Amino acid sequence: MSTVTAPRPHAVDHVDVPDNYLTHSRGFLSWILTLDHKRIGVMYMGAVLASFFVGGTFALLLRTELLTPGRTIVSADTYNQFFTLHGAIMVFLVIIPSIPAALGNFVLPIMLGAKDVAFPRLNLFSFWLWLAGAGFTLYSLAAGGFDTGWTFYTPYSTTTTTGGVIPVLTGVFILGFSSIFTGLNFIVTVHKLRPPGMTWFRMPLFLWALYSTAIIQVLATPVLAITLCLLIVERLLNIGIFNPSMGGDPVLYQHFFWFYSHPAVYIMIVPAMGIISELIAVHAHRQIFGYRFIAFSSIAIAMFSFLVWGHHMFTSGQSGLMNTIFSLISFSVAIPSAVKTFNWTMTLYKGTISLTAPMMYALAFLFLFTIGGLTGIHLATLNTDVHLHDTYFVVAHFHYVMMGSALIAMIGGLHHWWPKMTGKMYDEKLAIAGCIIIFIGFNLTFFTQFMLGSQGMPRRYYDYQPEFQVYHVISTIGSYIMGIGFLTTAVCFVQSLRSGAPAPANPWGGRSLEWQCTSPPPHDNFKTTPRVGNPYDFSMLQWNAAEKGYDVDPAREAAAFAAEAQGEHARGHA
Amino acid sequence: MLPIASSLIAQVAAPAATPADFWLPAGASNHVAGVDSMFHWINYICYFFFFLVIAMMVVFVWKYRAKEGARIRLDGLTHHQGLELSWTIIPLLICMCIFFFGFRGFVDLTTPPKNSFDVNVTAFKWGWQFKYPNGAQSDNLVVPAGRPVRLVMRSNDVLHSCYIPAFRVKRDLVPGRFSTLWFQSDVPTGLDESKGYHLFCTEYCGTGHSNMNRKVLVLEQPEFDGWLTKQAAWLDEIPDEELYFKAGPKIYARCQQCHSLDGTAGLGPSWKGIWERVSNPASATAFTDGKSYGDLIGPGKEYATPEDYIRDSIYNPGKHLVAPYGNVMPTFKGQLNDRGVDAVIGMMKHLDEFDAKGAWTKSVPVATK
């Protein structure tokens, strides 16, 4: 076992401390039965990345099919199954669990200075549920696939003859519980396991984001579960709930579905925003600008997210009054997003900016999220949405938000915490090259789709009018470039695992608690409860050239703590 | 601000054709001006904020970039109440303005005038049927120019959505409900399909979703009236003996998506050899319930003649399913009258006179000209 006496990494000799969470125990069972949040996070990450590979392969097949009007490589029915699978895999298996369950699981307890999440067994159970849900989704392919679109709109989904509909609905139902349990765990952990001294406003912003996300997960996901149950009941037992030929109402289904799936959009983007707050502050070595505004805007987005679902239905037949109200409330979501964007930009002002790969991803996020967010205005506005609804404009908009923002933040976060997770550094130049290639490919792919959509190309089309072909060809070329970018990034990670230099405890100069334990962290994270300060006070950091990382100047640290204590003392008497 | 406001408030009454630009396709209805100016104004606001954020980002990153391990500067602002409130409140005000003008435009978009000309629209997997007040029907939507047109729409099976990009209108068709949509176009196209405006289905509905598109043809009022009268009677005007080759191919255009003429597999059985199959009692082809044609067709059986069987298959397609096909064909009850069915049956009887695309390959006999 370790002989660590000092809690500070810079006092620790790496050679003498072989024990970490990766080497703590060995064997397949030690992973699949582990209660360690770090191992569960790593397993989630592996599973999510594998799903991303599958979903991405479907995306490339779709784009290849769309190179020419009519048949290029597959039939219309196969195409319909491909886009359904691409959507369902990317939403339910990749983006929803990617940040909270994979990165969040790894980082959240360490950021809190805790040994684990509040309910480690529930945490492991939620991963098993994810595996079961993914298993059902795979099984649905063997059972005949499904061609309903990831939205499962009725009556098509209850009448289509493809055999995999019920298995995939069951799979998504189970995945929902995986998500609920993770959310529940995080809420309790943030409330109960914060160390002494970490008040709500001393939490790193990533924790605020995960906390807001967890609230949405717990409140919204049960509605999805109920909806999917009703859908299964209707399809299996012919009980008319949504199908008008049996006395049901298809618009009711859309209300139920979007009551979950709109908040789900924020389950995807809010934790991404949390990551960006960390990446920008840490790699610019600069107190985040407007901490409270960013923290409260996460909570505001979580609250508004429940009140805007009807903006998916402006043309579907809901009443004009409802359209008006939903349009009005939808605009309110734009405000906290704008606040965050401006605050991140201001954080760069007078920073000490290291242009590392995580920072490059954060800048890419700022660029792409601004486009994704601003094009939301076209869609929230009633009369322009009528023209743009269900066209490629919508496809481009949500890819800019879901992929250009949520996924880019996830990959940026993966680079950021990679040294902590694996104990290895990666090749910075290769990682930045990957980021730039992905960025170029992404914009080629999806910016053209804005034009496709505003020119009138409907989505989910296998065949299209010849005048749209030039846009489709550019978009497809972009998707191949993006594929090369992801491949480059994968090579970079594999190379790091095989021959990466050992990572110092604090390679970037972060101040939240995860940078105070070794890389990779020991099994129990911290031997003693760490001392909590302002997570964005970088004043005591100094560069350690031997370690190629940052460490803390004890004198300046003491000064910072003293100043902070005095500040609080003064406020207490004010 | 004045030109902005006036261009938005003037919900331009004069419908005219507008050329395509970088973002939007050519427009040809009364809704185009309102929707397009809204779209462009939102774009201008987006350009402004996008370039503002990106410019700040680029300048700051360039100016404050630092080498690894550089001394950390500590003079940055940590917060600024005034700045933060201003970028909360200004976007809020802008958003409320956009909402208001969007709402105004939407009210115009969804409130048809009282004197509109009504067309009934039925969508089904995978096609459209347009019915006019005098009983005429058509596969393409034909409307009079210079007059408000209201579509009263319904779906026979799953969700569909009627989208005419050139008119900037869209509305879902929900089974079990009626929905409406209106527009006025002043730009005649004539009856040439290649000049018509696209009409797309924009709610995913399965295999034929992307081919569920038709054309909108706009005719001057007198030409429209003539077309309408002729269209209502077109089947009646064709002599009986010419019905199968004059009306047959036109009706077949609605069948060809699923039924081939040359034996190619489709969503439904090919028509190749269909008449030989149904009129031969010993025909081996069986239905999904195991019955053969001979079990169903013949004197004293469910269908006395093969013609009866074909007719019922068009009106009640799910009753007897030919193996291995599924129950996917929509009913044509109310869309195809007896003469239409006669034309289809006649075409089936003379399939050798048609090419694989359904065009009649013989020339009209001189005697019947």
Interface residues (C-beta under 8 A of the other chain):
Chain A: A76 D77 N80 D147 G149 Y153 P155 Y156 T159 T160 T161 P244 S245 D249 P250 V251 A284 H285 R286 Q287 I288 F289 G290 Y291 R292 F293 T315 S316 G317 G320 N323 T324 S327 L328 F331 S332 A334 I335 A338 V339 T341 F342 N343 T345 M346 T347 L348 Y349 K350 G351 T352 I353 S354 L355 L363 L366 F367 T370 I371 L374 T375 I377 H378 A380 T381 L382 N383 T384 D385 V386 H387 H389 D390 T391 M451 S454 Q455 G456 P458 R459 R460 Y461 Y462 D463 Y464 Q465 G509 F538 S539 L541 W543 A545 Y550
Chain B: A20 F22 W23 L24 P25 H31 G34 V35 M38 F39 I42 N43 I45 C46 F49 F50 V53 I54 M56 M57 F60 V61 Y64 R65 A66 E68 G69 A70 R71 I72 R73 L74 D75 G76 L77 T78 H79 H80 L83 E84 W87 T88 P91 L92 C95 M96 I98 F99 F101 G102 F103 R104 G105 F106 V107 D108 L109 T110 D157 V158 L159 S161 Y163 P165 A166 R168 V169 K170 R171 D172 V174 P175 G176 R177 S179 H198 F200 C201 T202 E203 Y204 C205 G206 T207 G208 H209 S210 N211 G326 V328
